[in-house]
Amino acid sequence: MWIGYVTNDTTALGIIDKCPYDYCQNESRVPVADFDYQCAYNRQKVLCGQCRSGLSMTFGTSQCAKCSHYYLLLVIPFALMGVVLVATLFLLNLTVSNGTLSGLIFYANVVRINATIFFPATESNGFSKFLSVFIAWLNLDFGIETCFYDGMDSYAKTWLQFAFPVYIFVLIGAITVAGRYNAVPLLATLILLSYSKILRTTIAIFSFGAIDAGNVTVPRVWLYDGNLRFLEFKHAILFAFGILVTTVLIIPYTIILLLIPCLQNKSHWRVLRWVSKLKPLLDSYAGPFKDRYRFWSGVLIGVRLPLSLLFALSYSTNVQLLGIVIAVFLYSFFLCSLAVYKRWSHFVLEGYFLVNLMAITVTKLFDPNSNNPMVVSAIVQIGVGCALVGFIAIVVAHVIMAVRPIMGYHKKKLPYFSETKQSDNHVHLKDMSNGNHRDVQVTEEMTELRECLLIYTNDT
């Protein structure tokens, strides 16, 4: 709860049920002479939305700190981090098309959405902060508390949340334009990694607070900076950008992944011909799953959406945790019943992260008042630590797979063909590997297969 003056003349006293995010301290008494006393992290004013004089917002936390413009030099290491991230994912083939990352990314997204519940500032220690940074990085977030420039506020920080994902997409675009590498699975992976961060930021843009000031009419304010009126000029620009992101990325991305089989089966329709151009991207998401469950990546995206909305709209920690328990239980039930993965190992890996997530959520749910904070914090840290171990195991496995060809363990080379004659719907192919000939009947159904038939024409 927040209480304080909502006008400059200090005559209108207002109250709101929930102080946004973790801006306020849990104080039962607030001195009338200093309403900023209830604000945490050196914050002040309406809804504790601004930093105290001379201080600036920081990345990674809600802290306000003394900053300078020299921190702008951090753009250089952040840019290098983007290059390292893209190179690592590419060289190790750490992409969603392999099926090893889906459970891990979902786990990290859900924990990050509820970071203030799983990693409260009052229970933080060195290891807890390390785990929090690990989860943040899996969401393409900063995680580490750091300044950026002197005078940064919540408004500027919200705009900057989009900077790193956009930069990553530019790098992928440059690789694609260069045309030397197949960057589509990499692009699919980075979009999925960025989705939760972009969704959370967009929901924050749309969030407002209604302050009750008795007989005084108080306009709605932006929840993350109560000193900024909702939909007035400055916030309206940010709001318009949020609508653009929602209509261009969030909604189409979610719907397309949910309707992959339907869209690809009807891609011969004139209005859906654009789907064939997205086939490599859609196949990256659908690759790990059985043909009848190629939409399953969309289901995972669909689960994230209500959990993000629940965190933004609910004032109750118990409701938020109960929402996670119900969502994970239902998702796990259908995952086990339908057996959606092609490979059993992918099912086991995702189950590992789901059980982990359920364990730390139930632990928090059954101790809502933090009666045993040290025990609960220890269990959560063990759970997230196990997720870190799982991540390391995935990376090691991909390193081994990447090194095996270099060490001489090559896969059996597949045969390749040369077209020699074509008539009607038959193509006469010559197997260039052993000189055999075979007739292949090409039908419309074959063109809809996920794995396309590649024909190399021999012009000599």
Disulfide bonds with the S-S distance in Angstrom:
Cys19-Cys24 1.77
Cys39-Cys48 2.01
Cys51-Cys64 1.99
Cys67-Cys147 1.97
